[in-house]
């Protein structure tokens, strides 16, 4: 005898009713699987053919043409996009070449302008340098002439100052001032 299933068998003392004839449910379905019964096999084949024919017609006349038009439109759009991308790439390459050419030309012009500016500034600096040298040479010559005249005048004063100093020294040592002729002879002897 089979064991009672604890999930479907109510516990003892539970308030449950057992429906009569419920145990016969398993016995009523003891036949073959319905699609494999040979008595309805012809009807099933007819319905299968009708359903297949209807699905084939719907796919052939409605679904597949729509899918085909969608695929065709997509392929055309892809082809157009690729052609446009190729054209844009060619334009970009041409623009890149033009940019590189313009850049090289601009760099060459910038170098020429810079060299011209350097040459002009160097020439201008050279002119200013020569003018400044001439001005400094003139000032130097004037300063040398001034120094010479002042040196000569100072040397003339040195003789008189040396004479006065020698007179003061001799007068202090001897108590008498030397005569002017001997003082001039002594100064002439030391000057040469």
Residue frames as qw, qx, qy, qz and C-alpha x, y, z in Angstrom:
[[0.000, 0.892, 0.452, 0.000, 0.00, 0.00, 0.00],
 [0.400, 0.583, -0.022, 0.707, 1.20, 3.47, -0.81],
 [0.369, -0.310, -0.440, 0.758, 2.44, 5.83, 1.84],
 [0.060, 0.904, 0.423, -0.015, 0.20, 8.86, 2.50],
 [0.427, 0.471, 0.001, 0.772, 1.68, 12.16, 1.26],
 [0.327, -0.495, -0.488, 0.640, 2.14, 14.53, 4.23],
 [0.021, -0.131, 0.133, 0.982, 1.54, 17.57, 2.00],
 [0.412, -0.157, -0.499, -0.746, -1.84, 16.39, 0.72],
 [0.542, -0.378, -0.750, 0.018, -3.05, 14.25, 3.61],
 [0.307, -0.733, 0.073, -0.603, -4.73, 16.26, 6.37],
 [0.091, 0.294, -0.804, 0.508, -3.53, 15.65, 9.91],
 [0.360, -0.392, -0.847, 0.004, -5.68, 13.50, 12.17],
 [0.175, -0.608, -0.553, 0.542, -8.41, 15.39, 13.99],
 [0.027, -0.173, 0.214, 0.961, -8.58, 18.09, 11.27],
 [0.480, 0.521, 0.492, -0.506, -11.98, 19.27, 10.12],
 [0.143, 0.368, -0.629, -0.670, -11.86, 18.09, 6.50],
 [0.801, 0.282, 0.336, -0.408, -14.29, 16.37, 4.18],
 [0.310, -0.200, 0.818, 0.441, -13.33, 13.69, 1.74],
 [0.580, 0.405, -0.128, -0.695, -15.08, 14.09, -1.59],
 [0.757, 0.055, 0.651, -0.008, -16.32, 10.76, -2.91],
 [0.749, 0.592, 0.270, 0.124, -15.16, 9.84, -6.44],
 [0.048, 0.941, -0.320, -0.098, -12.09, 12.03, -6.19],
 [0.536, -0.442, 0.696, 0.183, -9.87, 9.01, -6.02],
 [0.730, 0.378, 0.555, 0.128, -11.15, 7.91, -9.42],
 [0.238, 0.914, -0.116, -0.308, -9.67, 10.97, -11.12],
 [0.178, -0.582, 0.731, 0.308, -6.40, 9.21, -11.92],
 [0.510, 0.134, 0.844, 0.099, -8.26, 6.25, -13.41],
 [0.500, 0.755, 0.352, -0.237, -10.27, 8.42, -15.87],
 [0.277, 0.880, -0.319, -0.216, -7.12, 9.75, -17.58],
 [0.674, -0.350, 0.624, 0.185, -5.39, 6.54, -18.14],
 [0.774, 0.579, 0.252, 0.046, -5.63, 6.77, -22.03],
 [0.696, 0.151, 0.179, 0.679, -2.88, 7.73, -24.57],
 [0.171, -0.442, 0.007, 0.881, -1.47, 11.26, -25.10],
 [0.494, 0.668, 0.408, -0.378, -4.18, 13.08, -27.17],
 [0.333, 0.729, -0.372, -0.468, -2.03, 14.22, -30.12],
 [0.007, 0.348, -0.915, -0.205, -0.93, 10.62, -30.60],
 [0.575, 0.268, 0.692, -0.344, -4.44, 9.19, -30.71],
 [0.195, -0.003, 0.756, 0.625, -5.06, 7.87, -34.21],
 [0.176, 0.656, 0.733, -0.035, -8.79, 8.61, -34.18],
 [0.092, 0.941, 0.178, -0.272, -8.23, 12.45, -34.51],
 [0.568, -0.303, 0.401, 0.651, -5.08, 12.24, -36.58],
 [0.362, 0.483, 0.558, 0.570, -6.67, 13.30, -39.92],
 [0.100, -0.939, -0.310, -0.112, -8.35, 16.37, -38.39],
 [0.500, -0.732, 0.146, 0.440, -5.06, 17.38, -36.81],
 [0.539, -0.005, 0.500, 0.678, -3.26, 17.10, -40.16],
 [0.196, 0.727, 0.496, 0.431, -5.91, 19.26, -41.87],
 [0.276, -0.949, -0.137, 0.067, -5.67, 21.95, -39.18],
 [0.602, -0.478, 0.297, 0.566, -1.91, 21.78, -39.36],
 [0.460, 0.295, 0.521, 0.656, -1.98, 22.28, -43.16],
 [0.015, 0.874, 0.391, 0.289, -4.47, 25.19, -42.84],
 [0.434, -0.865, 0.009, 0.252, -2.46, 26.89, -40.08],
 [0.604, -0.264, 0.400, 0.636, 0.80, 26.37, -41.97],
 [0.359, 0.525, 0.524, 0.567, -0.74, 27.69, -45.22],
 [0.128, -0.945, -0.273, -0.126, -2.19, 30.74, -43.45],
 [0.526, -0.733, 0.166, 0.398, 1.13, 31.50, -41.69],
 [0.588, 0.013, 0.478, 0.653, 3.02, 30.98, -44.95],
 [0.220, 0.738, 0.458, 0.444, 0.66, 33.36, -46.79],
 [0.286, -0.950, -0.118, 0.049, 0.96, 36.00, -44.03],
 [0.599, -0.527, 0.309, 0.517, 4.74, 35.72, -43.96],
 [0.533, 0.207, 0.537, 0.620, 5.03, 35.77, -47.78],
 [0.142, 0.719, 0.455, 0.506, 2.64, 38.68, -48.45],
 [0.290, -0.924, -0.128, -0.212, 2.91, 40.86, -45.32],
 [0.652, -0.709, 0.161, 0.213, 5.84, 40.20, -42.97],
 [0.748, -0.070, 0.342, 0.564, 8.65, 39.31, -45.38],
 [0.377, 0.688, 0.262, 0.562, 8.04, 42.24, -47.80],
 [0.289, -0.943, -0.009, -0.165, 8.10, 44.64, -44.85],
 [0.735, -0.532, 0.270, 0.322, 11.30, 43.09, -43.51],
 [0.691, 0.256, 0.355, 0.575, 12.81, 43.13, -47.00],
 [0.171, 0.857, 0.175, 0.453, 11.92, 46.83, -47.50],
 [0.493, -0.863, 0.113, 0.014, 13.35, 47.66, -44.07],
 [0.779, -0.280, 0.344, 0.444, 16.59, 45.79, -44.87],
 [0.549, 0.523, 0.329, 0.563, 16.78, 47.41, -48.32],
 [0.063, -0.947, -0.078, -0.306, 16.24, 50.91, -46.83],
 [0.647, -0.711, 0.212, 0.176, 18.83, 50.20, -44.16],
 [0.764, 0.017, 0.358, 0.536, 21.34, 49.00, -46.76],
 [0.349, 0.738, 0.254, 0.519, 20.70, 52.13, -48.86],
 [0.310, -0.938, 0.030, -0.149, 21.08, 54.38, -45.81],
 [0.758, -0.478, 0.286, 0.339, 24.32, 52.58, -44.85],
 [0.670, 0.315, 0.342, 0.579, 25.63, 52.93, -48.40],
 [0.114, 0.880, 0.160, 0.434, 24.72, 56.64, -48.45],
 [0.523, -0.843, 0.123, 0.021, 26.28, 57.16, -45.02],
 [0.794, -0.228, 0.323, 0.463, 29.46, 55.37, -46.11],
 [0.507, 0.566, 0.289, 0.582, 29.64, 57.43, -49.31],
 [0.139, -0.941, -0.055, -0.303, 29.11, 60.61, -47.28],
 [0.697, -0.658, 0.201, 0.202, 31.76, 59.50, -44.78],
 [0.752, 0.097, 0.316, 0.570, 34.23, 58.83, -47.62],
 [0.276, 0.770, 0.207, 0.536, 33.50, 62.26, -49.11],
 [0.386, -0.910, 0.044, -0.146, 33.95, 63.92, -45.72],
 [0.802, -0.398, 0.247, 0.370, 37.18, 62.00, -45.16],
 [0.621, 0.388, 0.276, 0.623, 38.48, 63.16, -48.54],
 [0.003, -0.895, -0.109, -0.433, 37.50, 66.75, -47.65],
 [0.622, -0.771, 0.123, 0.053, 39.18, 66.43, -44.25],
 [0.808, -0.101, 0.264, 0.517, 42.34, 65.03, -45.86],
 [0.414, 0.626, 0.230, 0.619, 42.36, 67.88, -48.38],
 [0.268, -0.919, -0.034, -0.286, 41.80, 70.41, -45.58],
 [0.778, -0.548, 0.162, 0.262, 44.64, 68.81, -43.60],
 [0.703, 0.191, 0.258, 0.635, 47.00, 69.08, -46.56],
 [0.146, 0.798, 0.181, 0.556, 45.93, 72.70, -47.13],
 [0.521, -0.850, 0.010, -0.072, 46.43, 73.44, -43.43],
 [0.808, -0.313, 0.202, 0.457, 49.91, 71.91, -43.44],
 [0.534, 0.449, 0.256, 0.669, 50.83, 73.90, -46.56],
 [0.105, -0.882, -0.126, -0.442, 49.47, 77.12, -45.07],
 [0.695, -0.706, 0.050, 0.124, 51.26, 76.39, -41.81],
 [0.764, -0.064, 0.215, 0.605, 54.60, 75.85, -43.58],
 [0.308, 0.651, 0.235, 0.653, 54.08, 79.03, -45.61],
 [0.352, -0.893, -0.086, -0.268, 53.20, 81.01, -42.48],
 [0.781, -0.521, 0.109, 0.328, 56.23, 79.63, -40.65],
 [0.651, 0.226, 0.233, 0.687, 58.47, 80.61, -43.57],
 [0.060, 0.794, 0.182, 0.576, 57.00, 84.12, -43.63],
 [0.582, -0.812, -0.034, -0.039, 57.42, 84.39, -39.86],
 [0.792, -0.257, 0.151, 0.532, 61.08, 83.37, -40.17],
 [0.447, 0.478, 0.238, 0.717, 61.61, 85.93, -42.96],
 [0.208, -0.874, -0.151, -0.413, 59.91, 88.67, -40.93],
 [0.725, -0.665, 0.027, 0.178, 61.93, 87.76, -37.85],
 [0.734, -0.013, 0.193, 0.651, 65.20, 87.79, -39.83],
 [0.237, 0.668, 0.228, 0.668, 64.33, 91.11, -41.46],
 [0.427, -0.869, -0.104, -0.228, 63.43, 92.58, -38.08],
 [0.796, -0.452, 0.083, 0.394, 66.68, 91.27, -36.56],
 [0.604, 0.253, 0.218, 0.724, 68.69, 92.77, -39.44],
 [0.000, -0.798, -0.201, -0.568, 66.90, 96.13, -39.16],
 [0.597, -0.800, -0.042, -0.042, 67.37, 96.22, -35.39],
 [0.799, -0.233, 0.131, 0.539, 71.04, 95.26, -35.74],
 [0.428, 0.473, 0.209, 0.741, 71.60, 98.00, -38.34],
 [0.247, -0.854, -0.158, -0.431, 69.76, 100.53, -36.18],
 [0.745, -0.641, 0.013, 0.182, 71.76, 99.47, -33.12],
 [0.731, 0.049, 0.153, 0.664, 74.98, 99.76, -35.14],
 [0.181, 0.686, 0.174, 0.683, 74.08, 103.31, -36.24],
 [0.489, -0.835, -0.075, -0.241, 73.21, 104.24, -32.65],
 [0.841, -0.382, 0.042, 0.381, 76.43, 102.64, -31.40],
 [0.582, 0.296, 0.139, 0.744, 78.55, 104.58, -33.91],
 [0.075, -0.793, -0.138, -0.589, 76.77, 107.84, -33.05],
 [0.684, -0.727, -0.038, -0.038, 77.26, 107.14, -29.34],
 [0.818, -0.133, 0.071, 0.555, 80.94, 106.30, -29.91],
 [0.367, 0.533, 0.130, 0.751, 81.44, 109.55, -31.83],
 [0.347, -0.828, -0.106, -0.427, 79.67, 111.48, -29.08],
 [0.809, -0.562, 0.008, 0.174, 81.74, 109.74, -26.40],
 [0.727, 0.130, 0.089, 0.669, 84.96, 110.33, -28.36],
 [0.112, 0.713, 0.102, 0.684, 84.09, 114.04, -28.67],
 [0.570, -0.785, -0.031, -0.240, 83.34, 114.22, -24.94],
 [0.880, -0.287, 0.029, 0.376, 86.54, 112.29, -24.19],
 [0.549, 0.389, 0.069, 0.737, 88.59, 114.69, -26.34],
 [0.163, -0.791, -0.054, -0.587, 86.97, 117.68, -24.65],
 [0.765, -0.643, -0.018, -0.031, 87.57, 116.11, -21.23],
 [0.834, -0.041, 0.024, 0.550, 91.22, 115.37, -22.09],
 [0.302, 0.589, 0.048, 0.748, 91.70, 118.99, -23.24],
 [0.443, -0.793, -0.042, -0.416, 90.07, 120.22, -20.03],
 [0.873, -0.439, -0.010, 0.214, 92.29, 117.91, -17.95],
 [0.696, 0.236, 0.018, 0.678, 95.38, 119.12, -19.82],
 [0.052, 0.706, 0.013, 0.706, 94.56, 122.77, -19.26],
 [0.641, -0.719, -0.002, -0.269, 93.73, 122.18, -15.63],
 [0.904, -0.204, -0.027, 0.376, 96.87, 120.07, -15.18],
 [0.513, 0.426, -0.014, 0.745, 98.99, 122.82, -16.73],
 [0.214, -0.754, 0.021, -0.621, 97.34, 125.45, -14.57],
 [0.821, -0.568, -0.019, -0.052, 97.69, 123.20, -11.50],
 [0.838, 0.031, -0.051, 0.543, 101.36, 122.59, -12.35],
 [0.223, 0.622, -0.045, 0.749, 101.83, 126.35, -12.61],
 [0.532, -0.717, 0.041, -0.450, 100.28, 126.66, -9.17],
 [0.933, -0.261, -0.139, 0.206, 102.44, 123.80, -7.86],
 [0.592, 0.335, -0.176, 0.711, 105.59, 125.82, -8.52],
 [0.133, -0.630, 0.133, -0.753, 104.24, 128.77, -6.58],
 [0.804, -0.523, -0.047, -0.280, 102.90, 126.50, -3.80],
 [0.901, -0.037, -0.187, 0.390, 106.24, 124.63, -3.65],
 [0.348, 0.488, -0.194, 0.777, 108.03, 127.98, -3.47],
 [0.433, -0.644, 0.081, -0.626, 105.79, 129.15, -0.65],
 [0.925, -0.364, -0.101, -0.048, 106.20, 125.84, 1.20],
 [0.783, 0.162, -0.211, 0.563, 110.00, 125.88, 0.77],
 [0.076, 0.598, -0.177, 0.778, 110.14, 129.49, 1.97],
 [0.660, -0.593, 0.032, -0.460, 108.06, 128.62, 5.04],
 [0.954, -0.187, -0.153, 0.178, 110.25, 125.58, 5.83],
 [0.603, 0.319, -0.221, 0.697, 113.53, 127.45, 5.42],
 [0.159, -0.641, 0.127, -0.740, 112.21, 130.37, 7.45],
 [0.808, -0.518, -0.037, -0.279, 111.16, 128.07, 10.24],
 [0.924, -0.076, -0.138, 0.349, 114.42, 126.17, 10.27],
 [0.566, 0.197, -0.107, 0.794, 116.75, 129.12, 9.92],
 [0.170, -0.693, -0.406, 0.571, 114.61, 131.92, 11.11],
 [0.056, 0.540, -0.245, -0.804, 115.25, 133.92, 7.89],
 [0.745, 0.551, 0.296, -0.234, 113.40, 133.84, 4.59],
 [0.637, -0.055, 0.495, 0.588, 115.51, 132.75, 1.60],
 [0.136, 0.509, -0.210, -0.824, 116.01, 135.16, -1.28],
 [0.746, 0.466, 0.221, -0.420, 113.87, 134.79, -4.32],
 [0.481, 0.658, -0.535, -0.222, 116.67, 134.07, -6.84],
 [0.030, -0.343, 0.930, -0.129, 118.10, 131.10, -4.89],
 [0.584, 0.191, 0.650, -0.448, 114.58, 129.73, -4.41],
 [0.705, 0.580, -0.058, -0.404, 113.88, 129.89, -8.20],
 [0.310, 0.571, -0.756, -0.086, 117.22, 128.15, -8.95],
 [0.271, -0.156, 0.906, -0.287, 116.38, 125.36, -6.51],
 [0.673, 0.375, 0.440, -0.461, 112.87, 124.90, -8.00],
 [0.604, 0.636, -0.347, -0.332, 114.29, 124.84, -11.55],
 [0.095, 0.464, -0.880, 0.036, 116.85, 122.22, -10.52],
 [0.397, 0.043, 0.856, -0.328, 114.14, 119.90, -9.08],
 [0.663, 0.492, 0.166, -0.539, 111.72, 120.37, -12.03],
 [0.586, 0.569, -0.516, -0.259, 114.14, 118.84, -14.53]]
